[in-house]
């Protein structure tokens, strides 16, 4: 649906260029329309498509506006048509580049995931880096790279990438849970618990975060807290064998 929004905006621009290129009264309205289109593109596309592409598209809109205004000022029909045609071509090129950049990002990200799934973490990181280079505002590639770095026990680096993902998407519980796991691996149990707390605040049914927090509490000798979290884990996921085993160990039952 968002991609159609881009096409619709571009179509509006093209029609405006063709129909109103020589009407001086219209260009004031057009100057008001462009910022609205920009806001629309940023807010509607930001979560689903690379913002760098939206930026490129907005650059195209601005360029077309300048061409349109220049054609009005010249008041020469032939020259005006020439610049209007150039604007239309420019818009078409931008729209063609748009899905290509999306496809490249998806390709590199999926390639990285396939490498990660077979345990080829080093190469998966290379592909995640390529995905990040195309779209620096898509949290998924940062998150995935953090996961791969954690598998390689490069914990400090992994936390940096989790932090970047969290800065882009602070309301996703899985990001805080994964950061907590890495901190746990570094034996920073108190810090890990803080991340699990954030994950649970965002999703009260995040049974994995309850289990992980219970495990961290047990490492700190806070068995009462650990037992509560493990019981909550089992209430959310009754067949969780790991939680049941640890709970039995802590309670002796």
Secondary structure as GFF3:
##gff-version 3
##sequence-region A 1 253
A	DSSP	alpha_helix	2	20	.	.	.	ID=ss1
A	DSSP	alpha_helix	26	45	.	.	.	ID=ss2
A	DSSP	alpha_helix	51	74	.	.	.	ID=ss3
A	DSSP	alpha_helix	77	117	.	.	.	ID=ss4
A	DSSP	alpha_helix	121	134	.	.	.	ID=ss5
A	DSSP	alpha_helix	139	151	.	.	.	ID=ss6
A	DSSP	alpha_helix	155	168	.	.	.	ID=ss7
A	DSSP	alpha_helix	173	185	.	.	.	ID=ss8
A	DSSP	alpha_helix	189	202	.	.	.	ID=ss9
A	DSSP	alpha_helix	207	219	.	.	.	ID=ss10
A	DSSP	alpha_helix	223	236	.	.	.	ID=ss11
A	DSSP	alpha_helix	241	251	.	.	.	ID=ss12
###
